[in-house]
Amino acid sequence: MSKPILLLNCGSSSVKYQVIDADTEDVTASGIIQRIGEDMGTIDHEYAGATHHADQPFADHEEALARLVGMFAEFGPNLAEVVAVGHRTVHGGDRFSATTVIDDSVIDALRELIPLAPLHNPPGIAGIMAARAALPDVPHVAVFDTAFFATLPPEAYTYAIDRATAKAHSIRKYGFHGTSHSYVSKKVAEVLGRDLSSFNQIVCHLGNGASISAIRGGLAVDTSMGLTPLAGLVMGTRSGDVDPGLHNYLSQATGMTLAQVDAFLNKSSGMLGLSGVIDFRDLMSLIEGGDEAAALAFDVYCYRLVGYIGSYLAVLGGVDALTFTAGVGENNAQSRAKVVKRLEPLGFKLDEAANAVRSKEPRVISAPDSKVAVLVVPTNEELAMARETLAAIS
């Protein structure tokens, strides 16, 4: 018997969605609604090998979700068969350490957590409210980006600031991309044929947003993102780690407000700020053409990543597997090669031919005599969400 689950990922002006059969784990439908709140929006709905497109304005998420329901009614599949709706929820704070069935009290708690994720939680809440109104007869489940990192020890998640202030305002490291790190770490165990609880691994989620995790026996013990997704690695438009004093310095030097400095570090920095491009295909083209700024950006990106890997190797007391995932991690062989080359003295050795292969399948790319297994594992956050949602309602 099929168990279709509708998965929603609501951004400030978009809704991405999939329907996954929890029994077969096949994707039966998918789509995206874009430009919510603008003069004209779009919806693209894929089902049974066909894509159906429509242009219309969406004043808010409620109108967008109502149109989504209409596309299902017109083109299929039948939403009446959906057994649950899973919602990607970015920030659970210290309130939610696991996937949670949504009721009014959960929504109230998410509203209280908005200061921790002012860009992400409001559209997420709007999407939940709209979806509950459109599909009131099935359970709705919040799948938290932060939940996988609830196992971090206090020494890893505690910031060295006044304890009373930290407690009063829930200031600590939370981590993000947890659904991806969880999925990939389990898949690594499958690929290597090992018990998840028996080995240490490091997972590098390298996309426009980027994060890295240290995982001991299947449980996260550290991660690079912190209170917000700004911390850690160099990303597409985010700076990653900078001197905390930079905020005040920029404010004094340029007259920027704190909000403007925050936007600068989140939206105009990272690879975009260093090289002028975000897409690594464009970056590689610039480097091949002799662009020195692009070459430096690539060096900075890899250097930061190597530093975190080395740190986590020490935290774990040794590592058995290093895995690359997400857009850059899965597709950019040059960054993998550069990083592993720097790690050779620590027992990492790349199979250059295996690294050059482009594939959507999980695979080992380390040499047979490498002391540490190096892998590429495509992430599948939607499938992980479907599994979490099914477990929550079961």
C-alpha positions as CSV (number, residue, x, y, z in Angstrom):
1,M,0.0,0.0,0.0
2,S,1.4,3.4,-1.0
3,K,2.0,6.1,1.6
4,P,2.5,9.4,-0.3
5,I,3.9,12.2,1.8
6,L,3.8,15.9,0.6
7,L,7.0,17.7,1.5
8,L,7.1,21.5,1.6
9,N,10.1,23.8,1.7
10,C,8.9,27.4,2.1
11,G,11.2,30.3,1.5
12,S,10.3,34.0,1.8
13,S,9.1,34.2,-1.8
14,S,9.0,30.5,-2.9
15,V,7.6,27.1,-2.1
16,K,9.5,24.0,-3.3
17,Y,7.6,20.7,-3.0
18,Q,7.7,17.0,-3.6
19,V,5.5,14.0,-3.1
20,I,7.4,10.9,-2.1
21,D,5.9,7.5,-1.6
22,A,7.2,6.4,1.8
23,D,7.0,2.7,0.8
24,T,8.8,2.8,-2.4
25,E,10.7,6.1,-1.8
26,D,9.9,7.1,-5.4
27,V,9.2,10.8,-6.2
28,T,5.8,10.9,-7.8
29,A,5.4,14.7,-8.2
30,S,7.4,17.8,-7.6
31,G,7.3,21.5,-8.3
32,I,8.2,25.0,-7.3
33,I,6.2,28.2,-6.8
34,Q,8.2,31.4,-7.2
35,R,7.9,35.2,-6.7
36,I,5.3,35.1,-4.0
37,G,4.4,38.7,-3.1
38,E,5.5,40.1,-6.4
39,D,3.4,41.5,-9.3
40,M,3.5,38.2,-11.1
41,G,4.5,34.7,-9.8
42,T,5.0,31.3,-11.4
43,I,4.3,27.7,-10.6
44,D,5.8,24.7,-12.3
45,H,4.2,21.3,-11.5
46,E,5.8,18.0,-12.6
47,Y,3.8,14.8,-12.7
48,A,3.8,11.7,-14.8
49,G,6.5,12.9,-17.1
50,A,4.9,16.3,-17.9
51,T,5.6,19.8,-16.6
52,H,2.6,22.2,-16.2
53,H,3.4,25.9,-16.0
54,A,1.2,28.8,-14.9
55,D,1.8,32.5,-14.4
56,Q,-0.3,34.4,-11.8
57,P,0.2,36.7,-8.8
58,F,0.4,35.2,-5.3
59,A,-0.2,37.8,-2.6
60,D,1.0,35.4,0.1
61,H,1.8,31.8,1.0
62,E,-1.9,31.1,1.5
63,E,-2.7,32.0,-2.1
64,A,0.3,30.0,-3.3
65,L,-0.6,26.9,-1.4
66,A,-4.2,27.2,-2.6
67,R,-2.9,27.2,-6.2
68,L,-0.7,24.3,-5.5
69,V,-3.7,22.3,-4.3
70,G,-5.4,23.4,-7.6
71,M,-2.6,22.1,-9.7
72,F,-2.8,18.7,-7.9
73,A,-6.5,18.6,-8.5
74,E,-6.1,19.5,-12.2
75,F,-3.1,17.4,-13.1
76,G,-2.6,14.9,-10.3
77,P,-1.7,13.1,-8.2
78,N,-4.6,13.0,-5.8
79,L,-3.8,14.9,-2.7
80,A,-6.6,13.1,-0.8
81,E,-4.2,10.1,-0.8
82,V,-1.5,12.0,1.1
83,V,-0.9,10.5,4.6
84,A,1.1,13.5,6.0
85,V,2.7,16.8,5.1
86,G,6.4,17.3,6.1
87,H,7.6,20.9,6.5
88,R,11.3,21.8,6.3
89,T,11.7,24.0,9.4
90,V,15.0,25.8,9.7
91,H,15.4,26.7,13.4
92,G,14.0,24.7,16.3
93,G,16.2,26.5,18.9
94,D,16.5,24.7,22.2
95,R,12.8,23.8,22.1
96,F,12.9,21.1,19.5
97,S,15.5,18.3,19.3
98,A,13.5,16.0,17.0
99,T,11.0,15.9,14.2
100,T,7.6,17.0,15.7
101,V,4.0,16.7,14.8
102,I,2.6,20.2,14.5
103,D,-0.2,21.6,16.7
104,D,-1.0,25.1,17.7
105,S,1.5,25.0,20.6
106,V,4.3,24.2,18.1
107,I,3.4,27.1,15.9
108,D,3.4,29.4,19.0
109,A,6.8,28.1,19.9
110,L,8.1,28.7,16.3
111,R,6.9,32.3,16.5
112,E,8.8,32.8,19.7
113,L,11.9,31.5,18.0
114,I,11.7,34.0,15.1
115,P,14.5,36.2,16.6
116,L,16.9,33.3,16.1
117,A,15.9,32.9,12.4
118,P,14.2,36.1,11.2
119,L,14.7,35.3,7.5
120,H,13.7,31.7,7.6
121,N,11.1,31.0,10.3
122,P,8.5,33.5,9.3
123,P,8.0,32.1,5.8
124,G,8.1,28.6,7.3
125,I,5.3,29.4,9.7
126,A,3.3,31.0,6.9
127,G,3.7,27.9,4.8
128,I,2.6,25.7,7.7
129,M,-0.4,27.8,8.4
130,A,-1.4,27.8,4.7
131,A,-0.8,24.1,4.3
132,R,-2.9,23.2,7.4
133,A,-5.7,25.3,6.0
134,A,-5.5,23.7,2.6
135,L,-5.0,20.1,4.0
136,P,-6.7,20.1,7.4
137,D,-7.4,16.4,7.6
138,V,-3.8,15.0,7.6
139,P,-1.0,15.4,10.2
140,H,1.6,18.1,9.6
141,V,5.1,17.5,10.8
142,A,8.0,19.9,11.3
143,V,11.4,18.5,10.3
144,F,14.1,20.7,11.9
145,D,17.4,21.6,10.3
146,T,18.8,21.9,13.8
147,A,17.6,18.6,15.2
148,F,20.5,16.4,14.1
149,F,22.8,18.6,16.1
150,A,20.9,18.3,19.4
151,T,23.6,15.7,20.4
152,L,26.4,18.2,20.4
153,P,28.1,18.2,23.9
154,P,28.0,21.4,25.9
155,E,31.7,22.0,25.3
156,A,31.0,22.2,21.6
157,Y,27.8,24.3,21.6
158,T,28.6,26.8,24.4
159,Y,29.9,30.3,23.6
160,A,32.3,31.9,25.9
161,I,30.0,34.8,26.9
162,D,28.1,35.7,30.1
163,R,26.1,32.7,31.1
164,A,23.0,34.6,32.2
165,T,22.8,36.5,29.0
166,A,23.3,33.3,26.9
167,K,20.6,31.5,28.9
168,A,18.1,34.4,28.7
169,H,18.4,34.7,24.9
170,S,19.1,31.1,24.0
171,I,22.5,31.9,22.6
172,R,24.5,28.8,21.6
173,K,25.6,26.9,18.6
174,Y,22.7,25.1,16.9
175,G,24.0,24.0,13.5
176,F,22.0,23.7,10.2
177,H,21.7,21.4,7.2
178,G,21.1,18.7,9.8
179,T,18.7,16.7,7.5
180,S,21.4,16.5,4.9
181,H,24.2,15.5,7.4
182,S,21.9,12.9,8.9
183,Y,21.0,11.3,5.5
184,V,24.5,11.4,4.1
185,S,26.2,9.9,7.3
186,K,23.7,7.0,7.2
187,K,24.3,6.5,3.5
188,V,28.1,6.4,4.1
189,A,27.6,3.5,6.4
190,E,25.7,1.6,3.7
191,V,28.3,2.3,1.1
192,L,31.1,1.1,3.3
193,G,29.1,-1.8,4.6
194,R,29.7,-0.7,8.2
195,D,27.6,-0.3,11.3
196,L,26.9,3.4,11.7
197,S,27.7,3.3,15.4
198,S,31.2,1.7,14.8
199,F,33.1,4.5,13.1
200,N,33.9,8.3,13.0
201,Q,33.2,10.4,10.0
202,I,33.3,14.0,8.7
203,V,30.6,15.2,6.3
204,C,31.1,18.3,4.1
205,H,27.8,19.8,2.8
206,L,29.1,22.2,0.2
207,G,26.5,24.1,-1.7
208,N,25.6,27.8,-1.8
209,G,25.3,27.3,1.9
210,A,28.1,25.2,3.3
211,S,28.7,23.3,6.6
212,I,30.7,20.5,7.9
213,S,30.0,18.1,10.7
214,A,32.0,15.7,13.0
215,I,30.0,12.5,13.6
216,R,31.0,9.8,16.1
217,G,29.0,6.6,16.0
218,G,26.2,8.2,14.1
219,L,25.8,11.2,16.5
220,A,27.0,14.7,15.7
221,V,29.6,16.1,18.1
222,D,30.4,19.3,16.3
223,T,29.4,21.4,13.3
224,S,30.6,24.6,11.6
225,M,27.4,26.7,11.5
226,G,26.4,28.3,14.8
227,L,23.6,30.4,16.3
228,T,22.9,31.4,12.7
229,P,23.9,29.9,9.3
230,L,26.5,32.6,8.8
231,A,29.3,30.9,10.8
232,G,31.9,28.5,9.6
233,L,32.9,27.7,6.0
234,V,33.2,30.2,3.1
235,M,29.9,30.0,1.2
236,G,28.3,31.4,-2.0
237,T,27.4,34.8,-0.5
238,R,28.1,34.3,3.2
239,S,31.5,35.1,4.7
240,G,31.7,32.3,7.2
241,D,33.9,32.9,10.1
242,V,35.2,36.5,10.6
243,D,36.6,38.4,13.5
244,P,33.5,39.3,15.6
245,G,34.9,42.8,15.9
246,L,34.4,43.3,12.2
247,H,30.8,44.3,12.8
248,N,31.7,47.3,14.9
249,Y,34.7,48.2,12.7
250,L,32.7,48.3,9.5
251,S,30.0,50.3,11.3
252,Q,32.5,52.9,12.4
253,A,34.5,52.9,9.2
254,T,31.6,53.0,6.7
255,G,28.6,54.2,8.7
256,M,26.7,50.9,8.1
257,T,24.1,50.0,10.6
258,L,24.4,46.6,12.2
259,A,21.6,45.3,10.0
260,Q,23.5,46.5,6.9
261,V,26.7,44.8,8.1
262,D,24.7,41.6,8.7
263,A,23.3,41.8,5.2
264,F,26.7,42.5,3.8
265,L,28.2,39.4,5.4
266,N,25.2,37.2,4.4
267,K,24.4,38.4,0.9
268,S,27.5,40.2,-0.6
269,S,30.4,38.2,0.8
270,G,31.8,34.7,0.4
271,M,32.7,33.6,-3.1
272,L,30.6,36.4,-4.6
273,G,32.5,39.0,-2.7
274,L,35.9,37.4,-3.4
275,S,35.5,36.5,-7.1
276,G,32.3,38.2,-8.3
277,V,30.6,34.8,-9.0
278,I,28.8,32.2,-7.0
279,D,28.6,29.2,-9.4
280,F,31.8,27.1,-9.2
281,R,31.5,26.4,-13.0
282,D,31.9,30.1,-13.5
283,L,34.7,30.2,-11.0
284,M,36.6,27.5,-12.7
285,S,36.3,29.3,-16.0
286,L,37.7,32.5,-14.5
287,I,40.6,30.6,-13.0
288,E,41.4,28.9,-16.3
289,G,41.4,32.4,-17.9
290,G,44.0,33.6,-15.4
291,D,41.7,35.5,-13.1
292,E,43.8,36.1,-9.9
293,A,40.9,37.1,-7.7
294,A,39.1,33.8,-8.6
295,A,42.2,31.8,-7.9
296,L,42.5,33.4,-4.5
297,A,38.8,32.8,-3.7
298,F,39.3,29.1,-4.5
299,D,42.3,29.0,-2.3
300,V,40.5,30.7,0.6
301,Y,37.5,28.3,0.2
302,C,39.7,25.2,0.3
303,Y,42.0,26.5,3.0
304,R,39.0,27.1,5.4
305,L,37.6,23.6,4.6
306,V,41.0,21.9,5.3
307,G,41.2,23.8,8.6
308,Y,37.9,22.5,9.8
309,I,38.6,19.0,8.7
310,G,41.9,19.0,10.6
311,S,40.1,20.4,13.7
312,Y,37.4,17.8,13.6
313,L,39.9,15.0,13.0
314,A,41.5,16.1,16.3
315,V,38.0,16.4,18.0
316,L,37.1,12.8,16.9
317,G,40.5,11.4,17.8
318,G,40.8,10.0,14.3
319,V,38.4,9.6,11.3
320,D,37.4,6.7,9.1
321,A,35.5,8.5,6.4
322,L,35.4,12.0,4.8
323,T,32.4,12.7,2.6
324,F,31.6,15.5,0.1
325,T,28.0,16.3,-0.7
326,A,25.6,19.0,-2.1
327,G,26.1,21.0,-5.3
328,V,29.8,21.9,-5.0
329,G,30.8,18.8,-3.0
330,E,29.1,16.4,-5.5
331,N,30.1,18.1,-8.8
332,N,33.4,20.0,-8.3
333,A,36.3,17.5,-8.6
334,Q,38.9,20.3,-8.4
335,S,37.9,21.4,-4.9
336,R,37.9,17.7,-3.7
337,A,41.3,17.1,-5.2
338,K,42.8,20.3,-3.7
339,V,41.4,19.5,-0.2
340,V,42.5,15.9,-0.1
341,K,45.9,16.8,-1.5
342,R,46.4,19.1,1.5
343,L,45.3,16.2,3.8
344,E,47.7,13.6,2.5
345,P,50.1,13.8,5.5
346,L,47.2,12.8,7.7
347,G,46.4,9.5,5.8
348,F,44.1,10.8,3.0
349,K,44.9,9.6,-0.5
350,L,42.7,10.3,-3.6
351,D,42.1,8.0,-6.6
352,E,42.3,10.7,-9.2
353,A,40.5,8.7,-11.9
354,A,37.6,7.9,-9.5
355,N,37.4,11.6,-8.4
356,A,37.1,12.7,-12.1
357,V,34.0,10.5,-12.6
358,R,30.7,12.4,-12.7
359,S,27.9,10.3,-11.3
360,K,24.7,10.7,-9.3
361,E,25.5,7.5,-7.4
362,P,27.3,7.4,-4.0
363,R,30.9,6.3,-4.5
364,V,34.3,5.9,-2.9
365,I,37.0,8.2,-4.5
366,S,39.9,7.4,-2.3
367,A,42.8,5.1,-3.3
368,P,42.8,1.5,-2.1
369,D,45.7,2.2,0.2
370,S,44.2,5.4,1.7
371,K,43.9,5.2,5.5
372,V,40.7,7.2,5.4
373,A,37.9,6.5,3.0
374,V,36.9,9.5,0.9
375,L,33.5,9.5,-0.7
376,V,31.0,11.5,-2.7
377,V,27.4,10.9,-1.6
378,P,24.6,12.9,-3.3
379,T,22.3,14.3,-0.6
380,N,18.6,13.7,-0.6
381,E,17.0,16.0,2.0
382,E,13.5,15.4,0.7
383,L,13.8,11.6,1.1
384,A,15.3,12.2,4.6
385,M,12.3,14.4,5.4
386,A,9.9,11.8,4.2
387,R,11.4,9.2,6.4
388,E,11.4,11.5,9.4
389,T,7.8,12.5,8.7
390,L,6.6,8.9,8.4
391,A,8.4,8.0,11.7
392,A,6.8,10.9,13.5
393,I,3.2,9.9,12.5
394,S,3.9,6.2,13.2
